[in-house]
Amino acid sequence: MLERYKLDGAGGDMLIVEDDEQTRQMIRRVFTSEGWRVREAKNGRAALDLFREKAPDLILLDLIMPEMDGFEFVAVLRTMPQASGIPVV
């Protein structure tokens, strides 16, 4: 499914939002080997900070997290004009 989000056959910038460190590391290894540039956040609040620094091409989002879950993250993201058109998986 994520193949369709690659830019010109190569990965773009991805933001992984996942509270479990081992899962984040595993996802990072998989996607960096596919050519994606990956940044990681352990909750929605940290992800918003990273998003404000530089908008990614794709967000891979866990829904159940402490501090700010994925549902809250998406609600805030939808209010940000720069987030328009960025896929969230």
NORQUI-V528367 format. One line per field, one symbol per residue. phi: phi as a letter, one per 40 degrees, with the letter a starting at -180 (. if undefined). psi: psi as a letter, one per 30 degrees, with the letter a starting at -180 (. if undefined). burial: b if it has 9 or more other C-alpha atoms within 8 Angstrom, else e. Layout:
phi = ???
psi = ???
burial = ???
This chain:
phi = .cdccccfgbcbcbbcbacccccdcccddcccccgccbbbbcaccccccccccacccabbbccbacgaccccdcccdcccdccdgccbb
psi = efeffkkhfllbkkjkjkfjeeeeeeeeeeeefggkkklkkfleeeeeeeeeekklfkkjkkejlldjleeeeeeeeffjeffkfjkk.
burial = eeeeebeeebbbbbbbbbbeeeebeebbeebbeebbbbebbbbbbbbbebbeeebbbbbbbbeebeebbbebbeeebbeeeebeebeee
